[in-house]
Amino acid sequence: MADTETRWQQERSAADSRDYIARFARLEAEGTDLHGEARAVDALLPRGARVLDAGCGTGRLGGELARRGHRVTAVDLDPVLVAAAREHPDLTVHEADLATLDLPGQRFDAVVAAGNVMIFVARGSERQVLARLAAHLVPGGLLVAGFATDYEYTVDQFDDDLAAVGLVREHRFSTWDLRPWHDDAGWAVTVARKPGN
């Protein structure tokens, strides 16, 4: 049975969310490259793709994908982060739980769950989250997810959940700059596809 609160809600306060926003603003001001995820996702997509940034946080990834010409809808459960994401003029932002996500009539060429989204959802809801994300993909659409491998939700569990919701794993990398996967990697970037077209 799934927890009622996400791990993010259990582990982070509004003050933590504000610190998260400030941290990335500071990194950007220092010239840190914050767009590796967007470059990787952009390379997988046709021009002008419809993208769902699932667990969008501040909208950093979605904003960069929009800057690269994609049509991006973003969603997050944290109201502090949603407010920050709404500062990106090219994003359509929703405040919602991924486990119950329902954007009527909207289907996407890709769903991106970067930045540890899968390990911050409610315990026991991972398969439900993936089912909701898969439901928002067009046939042939991609799910791209990245998360650290040192948490309780494992890559093997993720693979089982992908298969259970009908998504087919196509690639796995150990970094967002697409270095080869190895079993002791500290990060997993997975590309899965919804069958069809």
Stockholm file with secondary structure:
# STOCKHOLM 1.0

chainA/1-197         MADTETRWQQERSAADSRDYIARFARLEAEGTDLHGEARAVDALLPRGARVLDAGCGTGRLGGELARRGHRVTAVDLDPVLVAAAREHPDLTVHEADLATLDLPGQRFDAVVAAGNVMIFVARGSERQVLARLAAHLVPGGLLVAGFATDYEYTVDQFDDDLAAVGLVREHRFSTWDLRPWHDDAGWAVTVARKPGN
#=GR chainA/1-197 SS CCCSSCHHHHHCCHHHHHHHHHHHHHHHHTTCCCCHHHHHHHHHSCTTCEEEEETCTTSHHHHHHHHTTCEEEEEESCHHHHHHHTTSTTEEEEECCGGGCCCTTCCEEEEEECTTHHHHSCTTCHHHHHHHHHHTEEEEEEEEEEEESSSSSCHHHHHHHHHHTTCEEEEEESSTTCCBCCTTCSEEEEEEECSCC
#=GC SS_cons         CCCSSCHHHHHCCHHHHHHHHHHHHHHHHTTCCCCHHHHHHHHHSCTTCEEEEETCTTSHHHHHHHHTTCEEEEEESCHHHHHHHTTSTTEEEEECCGGGCCCTTCCEEEEEECTTHHHHSCTTCHHHHHHHHHHTEEEEEEEEEEEESSSSSCHHHHHHHHHHTTCEEEEEESSTTCCBCCTTCSEEEEEEECSCC
//
